[in-house]
Amino acid sequence: MASPADHLDRVLPVDAPDATLVGRLFDPALGGPCVVAVRGDTLVDLTGPATATMADLLDRPDVVTIARTGGDGRSWPLREVLTGTLAGERGRPHLLSPFDLQVLKAAGVTFARSMLERVIEEQSKGDPARAEEIRGRLSDVIGGAIAQVRPGSEEAIRVKEVLVAEGLWSQYLEVGIGPDPEIFTKAPVLSSVGTGADVGVLARSVWNNPEPEVALAVTSAGRAVGATLGNDVNLRDFEGRSALLLAEAKDNNASCSLGPFIRLFDDGFTIDDVRAAELTMRVEGPEGYLLEAVSPVSEMSRGFEELITHAHGRHHQYPDGFVLFTGTMFAPIDDRDAPGQGFTHKRGDVVSISADRLGCLVNTVVAAEEAAEWTFGIRGLMANLAERGLLVRGQRR
């Protein structure tokens, strides 16, 4: 049976010696998190009054220099931490989600393939048994040409007119090829989980899937300074019944996974390298089921910068920065059990999301009601940092 530990040697990027990697580690001895950087085979503690949180670190203009040279001398053996993390040994130092005070935002319907699957969810009212029939009808009418339509263009307006006439227009097509993308809040601050943790789907959901995505680390000034991997766990039956159930479909216990590390943009890795990335998703089921798929980020219909400007600007500020999930093209349709039922998760699925230069994020699927309770919130973090002498007036940005 598959387990997260099987992915130990895939956690780091293939070019890890050249990468500037930062993350968060829970230290049981301190009862709280530390901001860390990967240096060779060691995790170095960067935590200090000016870098008490990841939000503080990422907002610094010298973030890359600090990640490469900063630290107070404390460190942990990298492989030991990774081993404990993937084994679920929470009594040892282990990795957390690399984000803390940042708002967890997400862009939806940024790939043509997943856009059509959202339309199918809506048309089928969340019933997977009707999905195949509707998928065929949409294919006959729309075909593959819609993937080439630039959102907000005159061509997109003409396509909309045709689809309205055919009775096929949808709110998902509106945000997919219309002038404004879908930007929503995925989950509360500090609620995301990291690699090796369980991810949760509601026990009463019967149609759900992983959503592997690139996630951008964006500062309070709206500048992307790094990237990581994310799983925007989704309940297709809930959102399909009504778009007003989006929050219930997206925001549940352990339903937002990020990591393993943030790779900072530097002279050897830029946002253009993220655009050129390919994401590989692998679902290994407890019954021997295997699903693999590859997604080129270059097939996004909207650019990273466009998505960031819709999330941040004069219309909306994020003083602690934000994470931006940039959308997925994955909407698995292969039948897992009965014909016509498509894909849905089973408890015990091991989901790995990887990209050569970002590493591998791996989680095990459980019911959200059975996942570890989220108990360490903003008040808990502030109290812990204060006890450690890290909240010092005048020394923070």
C-alpha positions in Angstrom: 0.0 0.0 0.0 1.3 3.4 -1.0 2.4 5.9 1.7 3.8 9.5 1.8 7.2 8.0 2.9 7.6 6.4 -0.6 8.1 10.0 -1.9 11.0 10.9 0.4 13.6 11.2 -2.4 11.3 13.4 -4.5 10.6 16.1 -1.9 13.3 18.5 -3.1 13.6 20.0 -6.6 15.9 18.2 -9.0 18.3 21.2 -8.9 18.0 21.6 -5.1 21.7 22.6 -4.7 21.0 25.7 -6.8 17.6 26.5 -5.3 16.8 29.1 -2.7 14.2 27.2 -0.5 12.4 28.5 2.6 9.7 26.9 4.7 8.3 26.4 8.2 9.1 23.8 10.7 7.3 22.9 13.9 9.7 22.5 16.8 8.1 20.5 19.7 10.7 21.9 22.1 9.5 25.5 21.4 5.8 24.5 21.0 5.6 26.5 17.8 6.9 27.2 14.3 10.3 28.3 13.0 11.0 29.9 9.6 13.7 27.8 8.0 15.9 27.7 4.8 17.4 24.6 3.1 21.2 24.7 2.9 22.7 21.5 1.6 21.6 18.7 3.9 20.5 21.1 6.7 17.5 23.1 7.7 18.7 26.5 9.1 16.6 28.5 11.5 16.0 32.0 10.2 13.5 33.0 13.0 14.2 36.3 14.7 12.4 39.5 15.7 12.6 40.8 12.0 11.7 37.4 10.6 9.4 35.9 13.2 6.9 34.8 10.5 7.1 33.8 6.8 5.1 36.9 6.1 7.8 39.0 7.6 10.6 37.2 5.7 8.9 37.4 2.3 8.3 41.1 2.6 11.9 41.9 3.1 13.8 43.3 0.1 16.8 41.1 1.1 14.8 37.9 1.4 17.1 35.9 -0.9 20.2 37.0 1.0 18.7 36.1 4.3 17.7 32.7 3.0 21.2 32.1 1.8 23.2 33.5 4.7 21.0 34.3 7.7 20.3 32.3 10.8 21.1 32.2 14.5 23.1 28.9 14.5 20.2 26.5 15.2 19.6 23.8 12.6 18.1 20.4 12.0 19.3 17.5 9.7 17.2 17.8 6.6 16.7 14.2 5.9 15.6 13.4 9.5 13.0 16.1 9.3 11.7 15.0 6.0 11.6 11.4 7.2 9.6 12.3 10.3 7.3 14.6 8.3 6.3 12.0 5.8 6.0 9.3 8.4 3.5 11.6 10.3 5.6 11.7 13.4 4.3 14.9 14.9 6.3 14.5 18.2 9.5 15.3 16.2 10.5 18.4 14.3 8.4 18.3 11.1 7.5 20.5 8.2 4.4 22.7 8.1 2.7 24.5 5.3 5.3 27.2 4.3 2.8 30.0 4.8 1.5 31.6 8.0 -0.1 35.0 8.1 -0.7 35.3 4.3 -4.3 35.2 3.1 -5.0 32.0 1.1 -6.5 33.1 -2.2 -7.3 31.1 -5.3 -8.0 31.8 -9.0 -10.5 29.4 -10.6 -11.3 28.4 -14.2 -7.9 29.4 -15.7 -7.6 26.3 -17.9 -10.0 25.5 -20.8 -10.2 21.8 -19.9 -11.2 22.3 -16.3 -13.5 25.2 -17.3 -15.6 22.8 -19.4 -15.6 20.3 -16.4 -17.0 23.1 -14.2 -19.7 23.7 -16.8 -20.5 19.9 -16.7 -20.7 20.0 -12.9 -23.2 22.8 -13.1 -25.3 21.3 -15.9 -25.4 17.9 -14.1 -26.3 19.5 -10.8 -23.5 17.7 -9.1 -24.7 14.2 -10.3 -21.7 12.3 -11.7 -24.0 9.8 -13.5 -25.2 12.6 -15.8 -21.7 14.0 -16.5 -20.8 11.8 -19.4 -23.9 12.7 -21.4 -23.4 16.4 -20.9 -19.7 16.1 -21.6 -20.5 14.7 -25.1 -23.1 17.4 -25.8 -20.7 20.2 -24.9 -18.0 18.6 -27.0 -20.3 18.5 -30.0 -21.2 22.2 -29.7 -18.0 23.8 -28.4 -15.3 21.5 -29.6 -11.7 22.3 -28.7 -11.6 25.8 -30.3 -12.6 27.5 -27.1 -9.1 26.7 -25.6 -7.6 29.3 -28.0 -10.0 32.1 -27.1 -8.3 35.0 -25.2 -10.4 36.0 -22.2 -12.1 39.3 -22.6 -11.3 39.6 -26.3 -13.8 40.4 -29.1 -13.6 36.8 -30.1 -14.7 35.8 -26.6 -17.7 38.1 -26.9 -18.7 36.4 -30.2 -18.3 32.9 -28.6 -20.5 34.0 -25.7 -23.2 35.2 -28.1 -23.2 31.8 -29.9 -23.3 29.8 -26.6 -26.1 32.0 -25.2 -28.1 31.3 -28.4 -27.5 27.5 -27.9 -28.6 27.7 -24.2 -25.1 26.7 -23.1 -23.8 29.8 -21.4 -22.6 29.3 -17.9 -21.2 31.3 -15.0 -18.0 29.2 -15.4 -17.6 30.2 -19.0 -18.1 33.8 -17.9 -15.1 33.7 -15.6 -13.2 31.5 -18.0 -13.3 33.7 -21.1 -14.9 36.9 -19.8 -13.0 40.0 -18.8 -12.8 39.1 -15.0 -11.3 35.9 -13.6 -12.7 34.1 -10.6 -10.7 35.1 -7.4 -11.9 33.7 -4.1 -10.6 33.1 -0.6 -9.7 29.4 -0.3 -9.3 29.0 3.4 -8.6 31.0 6.7 -5.2 32.3 7.6 -3.0 29.6 9.2 -5.3 26.7 8.2 -3.3 25.2 5.4 -1.5 21.9 5.9 1.9 20.9 4.6 3.5 17.9 2.9 3.1 14.6 4.7 -0.2 15.7 6.4 -3.7 14.4 5.8 -6.0 16.3 3.5 -9.7 16.2 4.1 -12.9 15.8 2.0 -16.3 15.9 3.7 -17.6 12.4 4.5 -20.9 13.1 2.8 -19.3 14.1 -0.5 -19.6 11.4 -3.2 -17.9 13.3 -6.1 -14.6 15.0 -5.3 -11.0 15.4 -6.6 -7.6 16.8 -6.0 -6.7 20.1 -7.7 -2.9 20.3 -8.2 -1.8 23.8 -8.8 1.2 26.2 -8.8 0.8 28.7 -5.9 2.5 32.0 -5.9 3.9 33.7 -2.8 2.9 37.4 -3.1 4.1 40.2 -0.8 2.0 43.0 0.7 3.1 45.2 -2.2 1.6 42.7 -4.7 4.9 41.3 -5.9 5.4 37.6 -6.6 8.6 36.5 -4.9 8.4 32.7 -5.1 6.3 29.7 -5.9 5.3 26.4 -4.5 2.9 23.5 -5.1 -0.7 23.3 -3.8 -3.7 21.0 -3.6 -6.9 23.0 -3.7 -9.1 20.0 -2.6 -12.5 20.3 -4.2 -16.0 18.7 -3.8 -17.5 18.5 -7.3 -20.9 17.5 -6.1 -21.3 20.4 -3.8 -20.2 23.1 -6.2 -22.1 21.4 -9.0 -25.4 21.7 -7.1 -24.9 25.4 -6.6 -22.1 27.9 -7.0 -23.3 29.3 -3.6 -21.9 26.2 -2.1 -18.3 27.1 -3.2 -17.2 27.9 0.4 -18.5 24.5 1.6 -16.9 22.8 -1.4 -13.5 24.4 -0.9 -13.0 25.3 2.8 -13.1 22.3 5.1 -10.7 20.8 7.7 -7.4 20.1 6.0 -8.7 20.9 2.6 -5.8 23.3 1.6 -2.3 21.8 1.2 0.8 23.8 0.3 4.5 23.0 0.1 6.9 21.4 0.6 8.9 24.6 0.4 8.7 28.0 -1.3 11.2 28.4 -4.0 12.3 32.0 -4.0 12.8 33.8 -7.3 16.5 34.6 -7.8 19.1 34.9 -10.5 18.7 31.2 -11.4 14.9 30.8 -11.1 12.2 33.3 -12.2 8.5 33.4 -12.7 9.2 32.5 -16.3 10.5 29.2 -15.1 7.2 28.6 -13.3 5.3 29.3 -16.6 7.4 26.7 -18.3 6.8 24.1 -15.5 4.9 20.8 -15.9 2.9 19.5 -13.0 2.5 15.8 -12.5 -0.2 14.4 -10.4 -0.3 10.8 -9.1 -3.2 9.3 -7.1 -2.4 5.9 -5.5 -5.5 4.2 -4.0 -5.6 1.7 -1.2 -7.2 -0.8 -3.6 -4.2 -0.6 -6.0 -5.8 2.1 -8.1 -3.4 4.4 -10.0 -4.1 7.7 -11.7 -1.4 9.8 -13.4 -1.6 13.0 -15.4 0.6 15.8 -16.5 -0.3 19.5 -16.8 1.7 22.2 -18.7 1.4 25.5 -16.8 1.8 27.2 -20.2 -1.7 26.2 -21.1 -3.2 28.7 -18.7 -5.6 31.1 -20.4 -4.6 34.0 -18.1 -1.1 35.2 -17.1 0.1 35.2 -13.5 0.4 39.0 -13.5 -3.2 39.4 -14.7 -4.4 37.2 -11.8 -2.4 39.1 -9.3 -3.7 42.5 -10.4 -7.3 41.2 -10.0 -6.5 40.0 -6.5 -4.4 43.0 -5.3 -4.4 46.7 -6.0 -6.1 49.9 -5.0 -9.3 47.9 -4.8 -7.9 45.3 -2.2 -4.8 45.2 -0.1 -3.1 42.4 1.9 -0.8 43.8 4.6 0.6 40.4 5.4 0.8 39.3 1.8 -1.1 36.4 0.2 -0.8 33.1 -1.5 -2.4 32.7 -4.9 -3.4 29.3 -6.2 -3.3 29.8 -10.0 -5.9 27.2 -11.1 -5.8 23.7 -12.4 -6.5 21.9 -15.6 -7.0 18.6 -13.8 -10.6 17.3 -13.4 -10.3 13.5 -13.5 -13.0 11.9 -15.6 -11.8 8.2 -15.8 -14.2 5.8 -14.1 -12.8 4.5 -10.9 -15.7 2.2 -9.9 -19.0 1.9 -11.7 -19.1 3.0 -15.4 -20.2 6.6 -15.8 -19.4 7.6 -12.3 -16.0 9.2 -13.1 -13.3 9.7 -10.5 -13.8 10.4 -6.8 -11.5 10.0 -3.8 -11.4 7.0 -1.4 -10.1 7.3 2.1 -6.4 6.3 2.1 -5.6 7.8 -1.4 -2.0 9.1 -1.5 -1.9 12.2 -3.7 1.4 13.5 -4.9 1.9 16.7 -6.9 5.3 17.4 -8.3 7.3 19.6 -10.6 11.0 19.2 -11.4 12.0 22.6 -10.0 9.5 22.8 -7.1 9.8 19.4 -5.6 6.9 17.1 -4.5 3.9 17.7 -2.3 2.3 14.5 -0.9 -0.7 14.0 1.3 -3.1 11.2 2.3 -6.9 11.6 1.9 -9.2 11.2 4.9 -12.6 12.5 5.8 -12.4 16.1 6.9 -14.2 15.1 10.0 -11.4 12.7 10.8 -8.4 14.9 10.0 -6.4 16.5 12.8 -8.3 19.4 14.3 -7.0 22.9 13.5 -6.3 24.4 16.9 -3.2 26.6 16.4 -4.6 29.9 15.1 -3.4 33.5 15.0 -3.8 34.0 18.8 -1.8 30.8 19.4 0.9 31.9 17.0 1.2 35.4 18.6 1.3 34.0 22.1 4.0 31.5 21.2 6.1 34.2 19.4 5.7 36.5 22.4 6.8 33.8 24.8 9.9 33.3 22.7 10.7 37.0 22.8 10.2 37.5 19.1 7.5 40.2 19.2 9.7 43.2 20.1 8.4 46.7 19.5 10.4 48.7 17.0 12.3 45.7 15.6 9.6 44.5 13.3 9.0 45.9 9.8 
